[in-house]
Amino acid sequence: MGMGVGVVLFVIGAILEFALNLQVDWIDLHLVGYILMIAGAVVFLISLILLLVRRGRRTDTVRDDELL
């Protein structure tokens, strides 16, 4: 889920930065676009790192029923 949120944030930021030619007096949409792209990349990378760490700790347990 975290990777998807990161991608969505990045895409919304890219749309605000590169696709819209809109000026709003009370907010700079280009700055908001850059902030969302950076936040999306950070969320994506953190989710990827956590996914790789969780897979590295996985242990498999084998049960031998002949001993019982």
Secondary structure, DSSP 8 states (H G I E B T S, - for coil): -HHHHHHHHHHHHHIIIII----BTTB-HHHHHHHHHHHHHHHHHHHHHHHHHHHHT-------GGG-
